[in-house]
């Protein structure tokens, strides 16, 4: 199985300047990981551990200070290769004066060759048929999340990168998200996502990476937590004394 | 190219659904009507008053629209993170800057053309004799809007807050109307450091006096080669501002 994402020695140092005084802090340090094609990879860690930073570096929203990233063997940054990725941000925001369908049309046009029928298809996938014609300003958080998922699936990318996909969702929506992720895996897609929810991660992931203070401290395979029957224990064990 | 047009199309759609856009346009129309009332008090020159005040008000409201929308155009999207979903598309980043800028201009121009049509109708009702310089004046005002819009976009990426971008843009807009005075001051200045600063400022700010054709309507002035020069100047000025904006945008992290 070849790799969908390969990261080698990735480092990101944030620098903030205030009144001429520059403060530097680590976003991620010497991070290396590999996500196999067709698998579900979960990235877990405490707040500020570097999960979102890693995702932003993969997508080219941040520039690394060192290290290499490749997607399906293509070295990044390469904006053309972003067509291989669908992204769901942690807190999705949209243009409030446009309707859900208009937003999908817009992103479809920017993504290149997306057939018009695909827009209807993704609207059905995320179950937002009755609300697609409403303006985003009228959307609930759950509807925003559905729209965000829809836009990530529009161009049918082989890799999906989700940042905290279940954050702030109600139990029913969490279950729907889990079903969707598993269905996407069945279709052969690779999923890479960050989460705080260890219980969710252990239900759907094949591999889990644990990040702590910007450093990658452990990779856990599904077999391991199924044998121990507790990913939480493994996580706490890993970050303890670090 | 198709993607730039998409960005223009959806920027226009967003803007014309924004309530602030309508409030400003309605306010501008009200001002044109006030101008008509003022022209009644204008003694021997009622048409001139309607012509001058009308054109000046439309340009002023166009400038307000372009400055306020221009400084928030990119900054707001960066702050609200809506920009993420645009930047993860397989298109060059400069498409976004150019698409947003052109979308902004089209939105402002639509509002201005609507106001010009009303103004023209009122002038005709007052028995004004059409002068081709009226069209040149409209075109020049729109060119001025393009320059200020490009500056607003540049400052919104250069500075970190909307208020500072707003202040910078308004400052340059005001200074742009005094470019000749600045040149005169530079020539008279004896103290070299200040002379250098004034010279740099003179070269950097747009000379907006090139676009004041509205002052010559009815003067019998023929359209000289200066009109062409001013168009080329505006195009070059906008291009430089946008290139700098693209450079800043490409270097920006999100």
Interface residues (C-beta under 8 A of the other chain):
Chain A: X56 X59 X60 X61 X62 X63 X79 X80 X81 X82 X83 X85 X87 X89 X91 X92 X93 X94 X95 X97 X98 X102 X106 X107 X109 X110 X111 X112 X148 X151
Chain B: X2 X3 X6 X7 X10 X13 X14 X17 X18 X80 X81 X82 X84 X85 X86 X87 X88 X89 X90 X91 X92 X93 X253 X254
